[in-house]
Amino acid sequence: MRAAVYYRNDDVRVEEVPKPSIGKREVLLKVSMCGICGSDVMEWYRIKKAPRVLGHEAVGVISEVGEAVEDYDVGDRVFVSHHVPCNTCSYCLRGDHTACETLHSTNIDPGGFAEYAKVPEINMTTGLFPLPPGVSDEEGVFIEPLGCVVRGQRRMGISPGDTVLVLGSGVSGILHIQLAKAQGASRVISTDINEHRIEYAQRFGADEVFDGRDEVNTLAREANGGRGFDHVIVSTAALPAIKQGLQCVEDGGTILLFAPTQPGVELPLDLNDLWSRQLTVTTTYAASPDDLTAALELIRSKRVNVGEMVTHRLGLDETGDGFMFVAEAGDSLKVVVEPHR
């Protein structure tokens, strides 16, 4: 079969690779569509394991089922989660499923940027989600990224009437804007330094959008009645944005550092300021099965508009172009690959 093999962001090659063989408790997915995630183009993170087939936002049709599989049939449309927890370790039992060692070691074989992918038993058991008839493939690829956003906002505790500032309006930022609005936030303001993403933020529901290179603290507070924000979501790894978040959050508020920086990056913090203002700084990683279930329902019910976020649909031979579109962050928002196109 054919697969797009990642060597680095500007070197993604379509190669012939073995088609996976499945065991009696596994299924084979014919990949219909897979989204390119911002983490796919974090070269400092990905290149350590190159060459490899990436792709973890995959939807498709089950083309083979193992002889012991009872809950799924050939022809079922599904989304598959690449990372799944064990549900038995101390992390899982206390609700920290994404800290589970099993979650960090599980994956589909070889990845979503291939014509076919094997779904191991553990992924099939807790990470395979049938797609309702009203959910398109384009919408299905957002289940994983929206699930990550759901988990982040759960950690923040956004409530109806709260005010939210989203710094960075890429795919995750747009999903944060939409989810905060869906959860009843009274005012959601966002920033970016890319003119196209500023337009996308406006289109997908931000009450006001500012250029991140301007005096965000002043502008955002003025737009929020002179107050800071109950919650600030930093959906970019840029240090200036993290500093803006600390400036813009209201006393007693919460800051979510959603995007990872490169290893070794340090941020000077005035710990007395954190203490005296009673700020909560939190992080999040990945999504649990419950988060993904919630994301699918948000998509099915149209409470979060994801299908219109797709700007580029590419064939497998164009996967390399897609990686560059995402890495360069020009006019693209969500780029998806259709391996059988």
N, C-alpha and C positions, 0 to 999 in steps of 0.2 A: 504494500500500500504506500501511498505518498504522505509525507509529513513535512512540515516546515521546521527545520532544525536551527536552533538559536546558537550562534557562535559569539556574537556581540550585537549591539543594536543596529549597526550598519552592515551586518553580515548574517542574514537569515537565509538559509538555503533549503529549497525543496528537494528532498531526497527520498529514495526508496528505502523503507524500513520494514522489518517483519510485521505482518499483521498479527496482533495478539491472539493467542489461543486461550480459551476460557476453561476454568475448572467447573466442577458440578454445582458449586454454589456461587457462581459468578455470572455476569451478563456482559455481552459485547454491545457497545454503543456505536451506532453509525452517527457520527457527529454532523449535525445540521448547521450549527453556528457556534462560534466561540468568540467572546469579547477579548480585546487586548486591554489588559489592566495597566494602570500606571506603574504598578510594581513589576510588571514584565519588562519595563524599560529602565528599571533602576540597575544600571549596568554594574555598579559596585557590588550589588547583591547577587545578580544573576550569573555574572561571568565566572564566578568561582566553580560553578558546576557545569559550565559549558564544555562540549556541545550537548544540548538536550532539547527535547520537545517540550515547550511550555504550553500554557493554556489551561486556566482553571475556572473559566466562566462558560462552561460547555452545556449545550442542550442538543438533544438528538432523539433518534428512534432506536429502540432496542432491536437489534438484528439477530442476536442469538441468545438463548438462555441455557444455563447449565441444567442438568437432569434433576438436580435437587431443588431448583428454584420454584417456588410456589406462588409468590405474590406478584410476579411480573410476567408479561407475555411478549412475544415478538410483535412489534408494531406499536408498542406503548411509547408515547412521547414523554420525555422526562428531562429534568435538570439533574445533574449529578454534582455533589459537593466533593471536592478533591481532598479536603481535610475533615476528618470526623473524629470525635472523642471516644474514649473507651466507656464512659459513663459509670465507671466503678472506682476510679482512683480518688484520692482525697481532693484534688482540684475539682473534678466533676461533681463530687458529692456536695461541695460547698458552692457550686454554681459557676466556678471559674473554668468552664469547659475548654476555653481556648488556651489555657495554660497546660492542658493535658499533654503529656509526652506522646501519647498515641496520635493525637491530632497533628502534632508537628512531624510525624513520621509517615502518615498515610498519604496516598495519592492515587490517581488513576494512571493507567499505563497505555500509551506513553505520555499523553497530554492532549489538550483540546485542539491543538493546531495539527491535527492528523485526521485522516479519513475515518479511522476507527479507534476506539479506546476501550480497554478492558476495565470493568468496574469490579474491584475485589469485593469479597463477601462483606467485609466490615463497612465499606462505603455503600454497598447495596442495602445493608440493614438499616443504617441511620442517615444516609446521605443521598438517597435517590428519591426525587420528588416528582410525581406525575404532574404533567402540565394540563390544567383545565382547558377545555376547548376554546375559551375566549382569550387565552394568553398566547400571544404569538412567540415565535422564536426570538425576535428582537427583544421582546419584553422578558423572556426567560433568561437571557444572558445577564440581566440585572439582578437576579435573585441573590447571587453571592455578594456583589458590591453593596446592594441595599441592605443585606443582612449584616454586613460589617457596620454600616451606618446605624442600623437599628440598635446594635449592641452598644455602640458609642453613646447614643443618646439615652439609652437605658442607664448607663453608668452616670450620666450627668443628672438625670432626674428632671427632664424638662416637663413642666406642667402647663395647663392652659393659662394664658395670660402672661406667661414669661416673655422676656425679650431675649433675642438671640442675635449674635454677630458671628458671621461665617467669614473667615479670612482664607481666601483661595476658592475660586469658583470653577474648578475643573469638574470632572464627573462626580467625585465624592462630595465636593462642595455643593453642587447643584442638588444632589440627593439629600444632603443635610438641610438645605433650604426648604425643599419640598416636604421632607418628613417633619421638620419643626413646625411648618405651617399646618400640616395634617394633624399634628398633636395639639394644636390650639395656641401656638405662640402668638402673642398679640402683635409683635413687630419683629421682622427678620431682615437684617441689613447684611450686605456682603461686600467683599472687595476682590479685586484681582488687578494684575498689571497688564493683562492681555485684553485688547479691545473686543475681540470676539467673545471671550468668556464673560466680559462685563455685559455684553448684549444677551448672552445665554442666561445669565443670572436674572436679568430683568424679565426675560421671556418666561422663565420658570418660577417666578413668584416672589423674588426678593422685593421688599417694599422700597428700598433704595440701594444703589450700588455705587461704590466709590473706587477710584483708582488707588491701588495700594501704595503708590509712590507719593500720594498727597498726605496732608496732615490728618490721618485717619482718626486719631483720638479726638481731635476737635470736631471734625465733620460728623463722625458717627454719633458722638454725644449730642451734638446739636440736633441731629435727626431723631434722637431718642429722648427728646424733651429735656436735655441737659444732664441726663443720668448715664451711668455706665450700664452694662448689660448683665442680666442675670446669668447668662451662659455665653461663653465665647468658644467657638470651634475653630481650631487652627488646622485647616485642611491643606497645608503646604509645609514643606520642610524649611522654608526660608526663615532665617533667624530674625530679620526685621519684622516679619509677621508675628512671630512668637512674642517679641517685645511689644508689638502693638496690642496683642491680646492681653498681656499683663496690664497695660495702661487702660484698656477699655472696659475691663470687667468691673462690675459693681462690687462694693464691699460685701463679703459674704457669698460671692458668686463662684461659679465653676468654670474652669478652663479645661478643654479637652484637646490634648496634643494628638491629633488623628494621624498625621503623616510622619513617617520615620525620617530622621536625618542619617547621614553617613555615620558609621562608627567613629567615636572619638570626638564628635562635635560637642562642645561644652557651652553652656549659657550661664553667665554670671547672674545670680539671683540675690536680691536683697531679702534675706530670710526674715528679717524683722518686719519688712513690708508685708510679706505673705502672712506672718503671724498676726500683726496688728489689724490687717484688713480681713483676716479670717477667710482667706481664699483656699479653694480646693483645686489642685492641679491633678488631672488624671489622664490616663492613656487607655488605649484599647487595641486589640489585635484580633483579626479574623472574625468568624461568626460561628455560633453554635447551631445545632439543628433547630432549636426553638427560635433563634433569630431568623433563620432561613424560612421557617414556616410563617413567621410574622411578615417577612418581606414578600413572600409569595401572595399572601392575602392582601397586602397593601397594593400590589400590582394587579391582582385579579379584580379587586374592587375599584380600581382606577383612582384610589386616593393619592397615589404617587404616579405621575405621568413619566414613564420611562421610554416608551417606544419612540417618541419624538426626539429623544436625545441622541439617537443613532444618526451620525452624519456621514459615515463612510461604510459601505458594504463591499468587501473585497473577496476575490477568489484566493485559493491557497497559494497560487503562484505570486500573488501580490502581498503576501504576509510581510515581507521585508519592507515594502512601502508603508504598510500599516504601522510597523514598529517605528519608523521614522516620523510618521504623522504624529504619533503619540509623544515620542521623545521631543520633537521640536515644538509641540504645543502651539501650532499655528491656528488655523480656522477649524480644526477638528474638535469634536467633543467626544463622542463614543465611536470607536472603530471596531467593526466586527469582521470576522473571517468566516466564509462559507466553504468548507473543504471540498464539497462535491459540486461546487458551482461550475 
